[in-house]
Each structure stands twice: as structure tokens, then as C-alpha cells.
Amino acid sequence: MQWALFEGLPDEEVREVLTIARRRRFGRGEVVFHQDDPADTLHLVAKGRFAVRALAPLGDAVVLTVLGPGESFGELALVSPDGRRSAKVDALEPAETLSVHRMDFDRLRARRPEVGDVLVGILAAQVRRLSTHLMEALYVPADKRVRRRLLDMARLYGEAGEPTGATVPLRQEELAGLAGTSRATVNKVLREEEERQAVELARGRTVVLDPDALERRAR
């Protein structure tokens, strides 16, 4: 398994981190941690998919992102000794992570200071991801954001990352959270794409039939 946050880092340093990781298994719907829980562990997704949710001002839980194998969550736990979780994470299906506890990482870094480069890579990846989403929220129209997030999810759920024919088992309100817009906007966009035969809609899921057409309209 290759994790995106380790890209460009020396193999030896990555192996050092993985030697202190512990495998954890989660059932469908099981919560990894709640928002405001103490933050002490980084999770590397090895199997399955996880939803990252945060509370909106009106108290509703909004899906911020969905993460699959090769991705990670809880990065700030390694740098903030008194930090709290900024979101809730739960498993959308049977899933596994490799978890790295902050104390174990600190002991490894004291013994092998060069492993600190891994931490720099983790934080850099987080900053890039947040910057991309911020730019989209400011400058990309809502309908295009809906199409982009649907394509992201189709790649995540498609076989070998192939979005054609992928079934995205997320409700429209969950897609709305991912795109930073309203459920009404998501419904309007999906209905338009269904009429164009780019997607097929069913209860609680969307099948992507023509990702190339979606991508053209998401630019």
C-alpha cells in the first residue's frame, strides 16, 4: 500500500514510521473518533472508506470528505500535544487503518530525527488539500463543484480508480456537504445530468455513466 502523504520521502523513513503503526479494524458505521475528542493518533487508510463529518452552524452533521485506501486522516495529532479533533470520522463500510500514536512517533523521532521529514510531508499535503478546496469555494460555481466532487467519489468507488460505471453510495445531502452547497443545488445538477444520460439516479446512490461528459462540464 502506498500513501499519498509519503510521496517523495525516502523509503527507509517511511518504513520506520510503518513499523510503529498498529492495525485497527472498523465495522460499517463504527466511529473512529468524535469531533472534539483528544487528538493523539494519525490514521493511514489501508482498506475501506471513511467519512469525515463536522457540525454545521445549525447543528447538522456535514460530510467534508470521504477517504479511501492510500489516504490518511488525523495528521495534526502528531504536532499538537493538547489538540482536539476538528471533525468526526466514521467507517462507511468494513475498513482498516494503520494507526500511529503521537507518543510512539515522538519516541521514533527522538531516536531517528530524520523521520521528522515525514511529518513535514504530512503537513504539506494537508495544506495543499485545504488550499485547493478554498480556491474552489471562492472561485468555482456550485454546479461545477458538484460535478467535481461526484467525479472524485466515482474514482474512489470505481474499480481501480475507473469512474465509468462506478456507483457512488452517498445521499444527495452528503454530496452537498462535499461540494459546499445545498441539497437543492445537488438535486438540480444530478437531474440535469440524468437527462443527459451522464448519470443514473437511484435511492441513496448515483451511478456515473459518462465521466468524460461530467468532466467537460466541471471545467
ROGU-521636 format. One line per 2 residues: for each residue x negated, y negated, z negated of N, C-alpha, C, O. Coordinates in steps of 0.02 Angstrom, whole numbers, always signed. Example, Ala and Ser with C-alpha at 12.3 -4.5 7.8 and 13.67 -1.06 7.14 Angstrom:
BEGIN
-660:+284:-390:-615:+225:-390:-660:+165:-390:-712:+166:-423  -642:+112:-354:-684:+53:-357:-645:-2:-394:-670:-57:-402
! end
This chain:
BEGIN
-42:+60:+0:+0:+0:+0:-44:-63:+0:-91:-68:-39  -28:-110:+44:-63:-173:+47:-17:-229:+22:+41:-233:+43
-42:-272:-22:-2:-327:-47:-27:-392:-16:-87:-405:-12  +20:-434:+7:+3:-494:+43:-40:-541:+1:-84:-576:+28
-29:-542:-65:-66:-589:-107:-140:-571:-112:-180:-613:-133  -159:-509:-93:-230:-489:-96:-266:-499:-29:-325:-485:-23
-229:-525:+21:-259:-532:+88:-321:-577:+85:-319:-632:+57  -375:-552:+115:-437:-590:+118:-482:-582:+58:-538:-608:+58
-459:-546:+7:-500:-535:-53:-542:-472:-45:-520:-425:-12  -601:-469:-76:-643:-410:-71:-608:-348:-98:-574:-351:-150
-616:-292:-63:-583:-230:-84:-601:-210:-155:-558:-185:-192  -663:-220:-174:-684:-200:-241:-646:-237:-295:-628:-207:-346
-635:-302:-285:-598:-341:-335:-526:-319:-339:-497:-315:-393  -496:-304:-282:-427:-281:-280:-421:-214:-317:-374:-204:-355
-468:-169:-304:-467:-104:-338:-473:-112:-413:-440:-76:-451  -513:-159:-435:-521:-171:-507:-453:-189:-538:-436:-165:-592
-417:-232:-504:-351:-252:-530:-303:-192:-530:-266:-183:-579  -303:-154:-478:-256:-98:-473:-270:-44:-525:-225:-6:-544
-333:-39:-548:-349:+12:-599:-315:-2:-666:-305:+44:-705  -298:-65:-678:-265:-81:-742:-190:-87:-735:-155:-102:-784
-164:-75:-675:-92:-80:-663:-57:-17:-687:-85:+38:-685  +5:-25:-709:+45:+30:-733:+107:+37:-690:+141:-12:-675
+122:+99:-669:+180:+110:-627:+244:+107:-668:+249:+138:-721  +293:+69:-644:+358:+65:-677:+413:+80:-626:+409:+60:-568
+464:+115:-649:+520:+134:-606:+584:+102:-631:+596:+96:-691  +626:+80:-583:+688:+46:-600:+745:+76:-560:+738:+92:-501
+802:+84:-592:+862:+108:-558:+899:+50:-526:+886:-8:-541  +946:+66:-482:+986:+15:-448:+1021:-28:-500:+1055:-2:-545
+1014:-94:-495:+1046:-140:-541:+1008:-152:-606:+1028:-194:-646  +954:-115:-617:+916:-124:-679:+878:-190:-678:+848:-208:-627
+880:-225:-734:+847:-290:-740:+774:-280:-759:+758:-244:-807  +728:-311:-722:+657:-309:-739:+644:-359:-795:+611:-342:-845
+669:-419:-787:+668:-468:-842:+721:-521:-828:+744:-530:-772  +740:-556:-882:+790:-609:-877:+756:-677:-874:+699:-685:-895
+793:-726:-848:+769:-795:-849:+758:-816:-921:+799:-803:-965  +702:-849:-934:+681:-874:-1000:+651:-820:-1045:+632:-835:-1102
+645:-758:-1021:+607:-708:-1059:+533:-728:-1061:+510:-765:-1017  +496:-706:-1112:+424:-719:-1112:+392:-689:-1050:+408:-634:-1029
+346:-727:-1019:+312:-705:-958:+244:-676:-975:+200:-712:-999  +236:-611:-963:+172:-581:-981:+147:-530:-930:+94:-499:-940
+184:-520:-875:+167:-466:-829:+178:-486:-756:+230:-514:-739  +129:-471:-714:+135:-477:-642:+160:-410:-615:+138:-357:-637
+207:-412:-567:+232:-351:-536:+215:-349:-462:+228:-397:-426  +186:-294:-440:+172:-282:-369:+224:-231:-345:+228:-176:-371
+263:-250:-295:+317:-206:-273:+288:-149:-231:+258:-160:-179  +299:-88:-254:+274:-28:-219:+329:+8:-180:+315:+41:-130
+391:+1:-204:+446:+37:-172:+511:+1:-188:+520:-25:-244  +557:-1:-140:+623:-31:-152:+623:-106:-145:+573:-136:-124
+679:-136:-164:+688:-208:-156:+716:-238:-220:+755:-207:-256  +695:-300:-233:+715:-336:-293:+744:-404:-275:+720:-437:-229
+796:-424:-312:+825:-490:-303:+798:-536:-358:+795:-517:-417  +779:-596:-338:+758:-648:-386:+815:-698:-391:+834:-728:-341
+843:-706:-451:+902:-747:-461:+889:-801:-513:+852:-791:-561  +919:-860:-502:+914:-914:-551:+983:-943:-563:+1027:-937:-520
+993:-974:-620:+1058:-1004:-635:+1064:-1072:-602:+1020:-1115:-609  +1119:-1082:-566:+1134:-1146:-536:+1163:-1193:-589:+1181:-1170:-643
+1167:-1259:-575:+1193:-1306:-625:+1261:-1288:-653:+1275:-1303:-711  +1304:-1256:-612:+1371:-1237:-636:+1372:-1170:-670:+1425:-1146:-691
+1314:-1138:-677:+1310:-1076:-714:+1312:-1013:-672:+1305:-958:-699  +1320:-1020:-607:+1321:-961:-563:+1249:-937:-550:+1203:-977:-548
+1241:-871:-542:+1175:-844:-526:+1165:-847:-451:+1205:-819:-413  +1112:-880:-428:+1098:-889:-357:+1038:-846:-338:+987:-847:-374
+1043:-810:-283:+986:-770:-259:+936:-817:-225:+952:-848:-174  +876:-820:-252:+824:-863:-223:+786:-827:-168:+767:-857:-118
+774:-763:-178:+738:-724:-127:+748:-650:-142:+769:-631:-197  +733:-609:-92:+733:-536:-100:+663:-512:-80:+637:-531:-28
+634:-471:-123:+564:-449:-113:+562:-374:-103:+598:-336:-134  +517:-353:-57:+510:-282:-43:+438:-260:-49:+396:-298:-73
+423:-199:-29:+355:-171:-35:+302:-217:-4:+312:-243:+51  +247:-225:-39:+194:-269:-16:+198:-339:-43:+152:-379:-34
+253:-355:-78:+262:-421:-107:+254:-417:-183:+244:-362:-210  +260:-473:-216:+248:-475:-289:+292:-527:-321:+319:-571:-288
+299:-522:-387:+335:-574:-425:+306:-577:-496:+276:-529:-520  +317:-634:-528:+292:-643:-596:+220:-667:-599:+186:-657:-649
+196:-698:-545:+125:-717:-540:+102:-764:-596:+46:-758:-621  +145:-810:-615:+125:-861:-664:+112:-831:-733:+82:-864:-776
+134:-769:-744:+121:-737:-808:+46:-730:-822:+26:-727:-880  +5:-728:-770:-67:-718:-780:-103:-782:-799:-161:-780:-819
-70:-840:-792:-105:-903:-805:-73:-944:-861:-103:-992:-885  -14:-925:-883:+21:-965:-934:+35:-922:-996:+83:-885:-996
-8:-927:-1047:-1:-883:-1105:+65:-891:-1143:+88:-843:-1175  +96:-949:-1140:+159:-960:-1175:+217:-972:-1127:+268:-1002:-1145
+208:-948:-1065:+258:-962:-1015:+321:-922:-1023:+323:-871:-1058  +374:-945:-989:+438:-911:-988:+457:-895:-916:+437:-931:-870
+496:-844:-906:+517:-826:-839:+564:-879:-812:+610:-901:-846  +551:-900:-750:+591:-953:-719:+652:-925:-684:+694:-963:-660
+658:-858:-679:+714:-828:-644:+724:-757:-670:+681:-729:-704  +781:-729:-655:+796:-659:-670:+779:-616:-610:+789:-637:-553
+752:-557:-622:+736:-510:-568:+769:-444:-583:+763:-417:-639  +805:-416:-533:+836:-351:-542:+827:-309:-479:+818:-336:-424
+830:-244:-487:+820:-197:-431:+885:-190:-391:+938:-178:-421  +882:-197:-326:+940:-188:-283:+951:-115:-265:+1003:-98:-237
+903:-73:-280:+905:-2:-264:+851:+32:-307:+812:-4:-339  +848:+98:-309:+793:+129:-346:+726:+102:-321:+713:+101:-261
+684:+79:-367:+624:+43:-347:+567:+55:-396:+578:+79:-452  +506:+38:-374:+447:+46:-416:+402:-15:-409:+398:-47:-356
+367:-32:-463:+316:-84:-460:+252:-58:-494:+254:-10:-532  +198:-91:-479:+137:-84:-518:+131:-148:-559:+126:-202:-531
+133:-141:-624:+133:-200:-668:+64:-212:-698:+31:-165:-720  +44:-275:-700:-21:-295:-728:-7:-342:-786:+17:-398:-776
-21:-320:-846:-9:-361:-905:-63:-414:-912:-122:-401:-896  -44:-473:-936:-92:-528:-942:-152:-510:-986:-208:-527:-969
-140:-476:-1042:-196:-459:-1086:-245:-412:-1052:-306:-419:-1060  -219:-364:-1014:-263:-318:-977:-303:-355:-925:-362:-343:-915
-269:-403:-890:-303:-441:-839:-357:-486:-870:-412:-493:-842  -342:-516:-928:-391:-559:-961:-453:-519:-982:-509:-543:-976
-442:-458:-1007:-499:-416:-1027:-541:-398:-966:-603:-398:-969  -508:-382:-911:-544:-365:-850:-583:-426:-825:-640:-419:-803
-553:-484:-827:-586:-545:-803:-646:-564:-847:-696:-590:-822  -641:-549:-912:-698:-563:-957:-757:-518:-940:-815:-538:-946
-741:-457:-918:-793:-409:-901:-819:-419:-831:-878:-409:-817  -773:-438:-785:-790:-448:-715:-763:-516:-693:-709:-520:-664
-800:-571:-706:-774:-638:-690:-754:-648:-618:-710:-688:-603  -784:-611:-572:-767:-619:-502:-695:-600:-486:-668:-620:-435
-664:-561:-531:-594:-542:-521:-548:-603:-525:-491:-601:-503  -575:-658:-553:-536:-720:-554:-516:-743:-485:-468:-781:-478
-553:-722:-434:-535:-740:-365:-467:-712:-347:-430:-742:-307  -449:-655:-376:-383:-627:-363:-329:-674:-388:-278:-684:-355
-341:-703:-446:-292:-749:-475:-284:-811:-431:-229:-836:-421  -340:-836:-404:-337:-893:-359:-295:-875:-297:-255:-915:-274
-306:-815:-271:-268:-793:-212:-194:-788:-227:-152:-806:-185  -176:-764:-286:-107:-758:-306:-73:-826:-308:-18:-835:-280
-106:-874:-340:-76:-941:-346:-73:-976:-278:-25:-1012:-265  -123:-966:-236:-122:-997:-169:-63:-971:-128:-30:-1009:-93
-50:-906:-133:+6:-876:-96:+72:-904:-121:+118:-917:-81  +78:-914:-186:+139:-942:-214:+150:-1014:-190:+206:-1033:-172
+96:-1054:-190:+102:-1123:-167:+122:-1126:-93:+165:-1167:-74  +93:-1083:-51:+111:-1082:+20:+185:-1066:+29:+220:-1097:+70
+209:-1017:-9:+278:-996:-2:+326:-1053:-23:+375:-1067:+11  +311:-1085:-79:+354:-1139:-103:+352:-1199:-56:+403:-1231:-45
+293:-1214:-29:+288:-1270:+17:+329:-1259:+80:+362:-1305:+105  +327:-1198:+106:+366:-1181:+165:+441:-1190:+153:+476:-1220:+194
+465:-1165:+96:+536:-1170:+80:+556:-1243:+68:+611:-1263:+86  +513:-1282:+37:+529:-1352:+26:+535:-1390:+92:+582:-1429:+101
+489:-1379:+138:+492:-1412:+202:+556:-1393:+240:+587:-1435:+272  +575:-1330:+236:+636:-1308:+269:+697:-1343:+238:+741:-1367:+274
+699:-1345:+171:+756:-1375:+137:+763:-1449:+155:+819:-1475:+158  +708:-1483:+167:+709:-1554:+182:+723:-1569:+255:+756:-1619:+270
+699:-1527:+301:+699:-1547:+371:+735:-1498:+418:+744:-1514:+477  +754:-1439:+395:+786:-1391:+439:+861:-1388:+425:+881:-1380:+367
+905:-1396:+476:+977:-1394:+465:+999:-1328:+434:+968:-1276:+443  +1055:-1332:+397:+1078:-1274:+359:+1093:-1214:+403:+1078:-1158:+384
+1122:-1225:+463:+1139:-1167:+505:+1077:-1130:+527:+1077:-1069:+533  +1023:-1167:+540:+960:-1134:+560:+929:-1097:+501:+900:-1044:+509
+935:-1125:+441:+909:-1090:+382:+946:-1025:+371:+915:-975:+351  +1011:-1024:+383:+1049:-962:+376:+1022:-909:+424:+1012:-852:+404
+1011:-928:+486:+986:-880:+535:+916:-856:+517:+901:-796:+524  +874:-901:+493:+806:-881:+473:+806:-832:+415:+770:-783:+416
+848:-846:+364:+849:-801:+307:+879:-733:+326:+858:-681:+301  +929:-734:+371:+957:-671:+394:+904:-630:+431:+900:-569:+421
+864:-662:+472:+811:-627:+507:+758:-601:+458:+734:-545:+465  +742:-641:+408:+694:-618:+356:+720:-554:+324:+682:-506:+315
+784:-554:+306:+812:-496:+273:+817:-436:+320:+809:-379:+299  +831:-449:+385:+833:-395:+433:+765:-361:+440:+761:-300:+448
+712:-401:+438:+644:-372:+441:+629:-333:+378:+597:-281:+380  +653:-359:+321:+641:-325:+257:+678:-258:+254:+651:-209:+228
+738:-255:+281:+779:-194:+278:+772:-150:+340:+793:-92:+339  +742:-176:+394:+736:-137:+454:+681:-84:+449:+635:-91:+409
+687:-34:+490:+636:+19:+492:+571:-10:+518:+569:-39:+573  +517:-2:+479:+451:-27:+498:+452:-102:+515:+415:-125:+558
+496:-139:+481:+499:-211:+492:+535:-232:+556:+534:-290:+574  +566:-184:+590:+601:-198:+653:+672:-222:+637:+711:-184:+609
+690:-284:+655:+756:-310:+636:+815:-285:+678:+872:-288:+655  +802:-260:+738:+857:-239:+781:+894:-180:+750:+864:-128:+736
+959:-189:+739:+1000:-136:+710:+995:-132:+634:+1026:-88:+604  +957:-176:+603:+949:-174:+531:+1014:-194:+496:+1048:-241:+517
+1031:-158:+443:+1089:-176:+402:+1066:-213:+341:+1028:-187:+300  +1090:-274:+333:+1072:-316:+276:+1129:-311:+225:+1182:-339:+236
+1119:-275:+169:+1173:-262:+121:+1181:-317:+70:+1182:-304:+9  +1186:-379:+93:+1194:-436:+48:+1260:-471:+63:+1280:-477:+120
+1293:-495:+10:+1355:-532:+18:+1341:-602:+45:+1284:-626:+41  +1392:-634:+71:+1382:-700:+101:+1360:-751:+49:+1320:-796:+65
+1383:-746:-13:+1361:-793:-64:+1287:-782:-81:+1252:-829:-100  +1263:-720:-73:+1192:-707:-84:+1150:-736:-27:+1096:-765:-39
+1174:-730:+34:+1139:-761:+91:+1140:-838:+84:+1092:-871:+103  +1194:-864:+56:+1198:-937:+45:+1144:-959:-4:+1113:-1011:+7
+1133:-921:-57:+1080:-938:-104:+1012:-936:-71:+971:-980:-83  +1000:-886:-30:+936:-881:+5:+924:-940:+51:+868:-965:+57
+977:-964:+83:+971:-1018:+132:+979:-1087:+100:+969:-1138:+133  +997:-1089:+37:+1007:-1153:+4:+1065:-1192:+32:+1060:-1253:+43
+1122:-1158:+44:+1180:-1190:+71:+1243:-1159:+41:+1238:-1122:-8  +1301:-1174:+69:+1364:-1149:+41:+1385:-1084:+74:+1363:-1068:+130
+1429:-1047:+40:+1456:-986:+69:+1496:-1003:+132:+1496:-964:+180  +1531:-1060:+132:+1571:-1079:+190:+1527:-1088:+252:+1546:-1068:+307
+1468:-1117:+242:+1421:-1126:+299:+1397:-1059:+324:+1394:-1047:+385  +1379:-1014:+278:+1357:-947:+298:+1412:-911:+337:+1398:-881:+389
+1473:-914:+312:+1529:-881:+346:+1538:-909:+416:+1549:-870:+463  +1534:-975:+424:+1542:-1006:+490:+1487:-983:+538:+1502:-966:+595
+1424:-982:+515:+1368:-962:+558:+1376:-888:+578:+1366:-871:+636  +1392:-846:+529:+1398:-774:+544:+1456:-760:+592:+1450:-717:+635
+1511:-796:+583:+1567:-786:+629:+1547:-807:+700:+1565:-774:+749  +1511:-861:+706:+1488:-883:+772:+1442:-830:+803:+1448:-815:+863
+1397:-803:+763:+1351:-753:+789:+1387:-687:+805:+1366:-651:+850  +1440:-672:+768:+1479:-613:+784:+1513:-621:+851:+1516:-574:+891
+1540:-680:+865:+1572:-693:+929:+1522:-687:+986:+1540:-667:+1042  +1458:-705:+973:+1406:-699:+1023:+1376:-629:+1026:+1331:-616:+1066
+1402:-584:+985:+1380:-514:+981:+1307:-508:+958:+1273:-460:+976  +1284:-557:+919:+1217:-552:+891:+1217:-515:+825:+1166:-487:+805
+1275:-514:+791:+1281:-477:+728:+1348:-441:+726:+1393:-456:+766  +1352:-395:+680:+1416:-360:+667:+1429:-366:+592:+1386:-349:+552
+1488:-390:+574:+1503:-404:+504:+1547:-348:+475:+1592:-323:+507  +1532:-331:+414:+1572:-283:+375:+1571:-307:+303:+1535:-354:+286
+1612:-276:+262:+1617:-298:+193:+1550:-290:+157:+1525:-234:+150  +1522:-346:+134:+1461:-344:+94:+1397:-330:+133:+1346:-316:+102
+1400:-333:+200:+1339:-319:+238:+1345:-350:+308:+1399:-364:+332  +1287:-359:+339:+1282:-386:+407:+1233:-343:+446:+1178:-330:+423
+1254:-321:+504:+1210:-283:+549:+1184:-330:+603:+1223:-362:+638  +1118:-334:+609:+1087:-378:+659:+1078:-339:+724:+1041:-290:+726
+1113:-361:+776:+1112:-327:+840:+1063:-359:+890:+1033:-324:+930  +1056:-425:+887:+1015:-460:+936:+971:-512:+899:+986:-571:+900
+916:-489:+868:+873:-535:+831:+839:-588:+875:+824:-643:+851  +827:-571:+938:+795:-620:+983:+840:-681:+992:+817:-738:+992
+905:-668:+1001:+952:-724:+1009:+957:-765:+945:+959:-826:+947  +959:-730:+888:+960:-766:+824:+898:-810:+816:+902:-867:+792
+841:-782:+835:+778:-820:+827:+777:-882:+872:+753:-934:+851  +804:-876:+932:+806:-934:+976:+848:-990:+946:+830:-1049:+950
+904:-971:+915:+948:-1022:+886:+925:-1045:+817:+953:-1092:+790  +874:-1011:+790:+848:-1032:+724:+789:-1080:+731:+765:-1105:+680
+766:-1093:+792:+708:-1137:+802:+728:-1210:+795:+685:-1254:+802
! end
